[in-house]
């Protein structure tokens, strides 16, 4: 079974993680949980931003407004999904005594948000009208 499928199963049955390795210091598990919650807050902010763009920038052309809103909503959805995946992978690594997993996702998310923000700045400055 692939690691992704196994990790996906652990999203919905986190007690199975306890079957692997040894229990880490609870402080590390709680830090992992705080990181998860930070990712979820980021996802919620992105989703809120997507709705805000759609509702509060009516002067933008329809395509530009919807495109920016959908980009933010998609980034929020990906961020939420990545949060739980990262939590499971880190918890498993700590229990096994392995190095924590690395990811390109934070860099990709930062670049995507930066690009969307740049487009939004240009939209506001150039006042793209319908």
C-alpha positions as CSV (number, residue, x, y, z in Angstrom):
1,X,0.0,0.0,0.0
2,X,1.4,3.4,-0.9
3,X,2.4,5.9,1.8
4,X,-0.2,8.4,0.6
5,X,-3.1,5.9,1.0
6,X,-1.9,4.8,4.4
7,X,-1.6,8.5,5.4
8,X,-5.0,9.2,4.1
9,X,-6.5,6.4,6.2
10,X,-4.8,7.9,9.3
11,X,-6.6,11.2,8.7
12,X,-9.8,9.4,9.8
13,X,-8.3,6.9,12.2
14,X,-5.6,8.7,14.1
15,X,-5.6,6.1,16.9
16,X,-3.8,3.8,14.4
17,X,-0.8,6.1,14.7
18,X,-0.3,4.8,18.2
19,X,0.4,1.4,16.8
20,X,3.6,2.6,15.3
21,X,6.9,3.2,17.2
22,X,7.0,4.8,20.6
23,X,5.0,7.7,22.1
24,X,7.0,10.9,21.7
25,X,7.3,13.5,24.4
26,X,3.9,15.1,24.5
27,X,5.3,18.5,24.0
28,X,6.3,17.5,20.5
29,X,2.9,16.2,19.7
30,X,1.3,19.4,21.0
31,X,3.7,21.5,18.9
32,X,2.7,19.4,15.9
33,X,-1.0,20.1,16.7
34,X,-0.3,23.8,17.0
35,X,1.3,23.8,13.6
36,X,-1.7,22.0,12.2
37,X,-4.0,24.6,13.7
38,X,-1.8,27.4,12.2
39,X,-2.2,25.8,8.8
40,X,-6.0,25.6,9.3
41,X,-6.1,29.3,10.2
42,X,-4.1,30.1,7.1
43,X,-6.6,28.0,5.0
44,X,-9.6,29.8,6.6
45,X,-7.9,33.2,5.8
46,X,-7.4,32.2,2.2
47,X,-11.0,31.0,1.9
48,X,-12.3,34.3,3.5
49,X,-10.1,36.3,1.2
50,X,-11.6,34.4,-1.8
51,X,-15.1,35.3,-0.7
52,X,-14.1,38.9,0.0
53,X,-12.6,39.4,-3.4
54,X,-15.8,38.1,-5.0
55,X,-18.1,40.2,-2.8
56,X,-16.2,43.4,-2.3
57,X,-14.5,44.1,-5.6
58,X,-17.5,44.5,-7.9
59,X,-15.6,46.9,-10.1
60,X,-13.3,44.2,-11.3
61,X,-14.1,42.5,-14.6
62,X,-16.1,39.4,-13.9
63,X,-13.4,37.1,-15.1
64,X,-10.7,38.7,-13.1
65,X,-12.8,38.8,-9.9
66,X,-13.9,35.2,-10.3
67,X,-10.4,34.1,-11.2
68,X,-8.8,35.7,-8.2
69,X,-11.5,34.4,-5.9
70,X,-11.2,30.9,-7.2
71,X,-7.4,31.0,-6.9
72,X,-7.7,32.0,-3.2
73,X,-10.4,29.5,-2.5
74,X,-8.3,26.7,-4.2
75,X,-5.2,27.8,-2.2
76,X,-7.3,27.6,1.0
77,X,-8.6,24.1,0.2
78,X,-5.1,22.8,-0.6
79,X,-3.8,24.4,2.6
80,X,-6.5,22.7,4.7
81,X,-5.8,19.3,3.1
82,X,-2.1,19.7,3.4
83,X,-2.5,20.6,7.1
84,X,-3.9,17.2,8.0
85,X,-1.5,15.4,5.8
86,X,1.5,17.1,7.3
87,X,0.2,16.5,10.8
88,X,-0.1,12.8,10.2
89,X,3.3,12.5,8.5
90,X,5.0,14.4,11.4
91,X,3.3,12.4,14.1
92,X,4.3,9.2,12.4
93,X,7.9,10.3,12.0
94,X,8.2,11.4,15.7
95,X,6.8,8.0,16.8
96,X,9.3,6.2,14.6
97,X,12.3,8.4,15.7
98,X,12.7,9.5,12.1
99,X,13.6,13.0,10.7
100,X,10.5,15.2,10.2
101,X,9.3,15.2,6.7
102,X,10.3,18.1,4.4
103,X,7.9,19.8,2.0
104,X,7.9,22.3,-0.8
105,X,4.3,23.2,0.0
106,X,5.1,26.2,2.2
107,X,7.3,27.8,-0.6
108,X,4.6,27.0,-3.3
109,X,1.9,28.5,-1.1
110,X,3.9,31.6,-0.4
111,X,4.6,32.1,-4.1
112,X,0.9,31.6,-5.0
113,X,-0.3,34.0,-2.4
114,X,2.4,36.5,-3.4
115,X,1.4,36.2,-7.1
116,X,-2.3,36.6,-6.3
117,X,-1.6,39.6,-4.1
118,X,0.5,41.2,-6.9
119,X,-2.4,40.7,-9.3
120,X,-4.8,42.2,-6.8
121,X,-2.6,45.2,-6.3
122,X,-2.5,45.7,-10.0
123,X,-6.2,45.3,-10.2
124,X,-6.8,48.0,-7.6
125,X,-4.2,50.4,-9.1
126,X,-5.5,50.0,-12.6
127,X,-9.1,49.8,-11.6
128,X,-10.1,47.1,-14.0
129,X,-13.8,47.8,-14.7
130,X,-16.5,45.5,-16.1
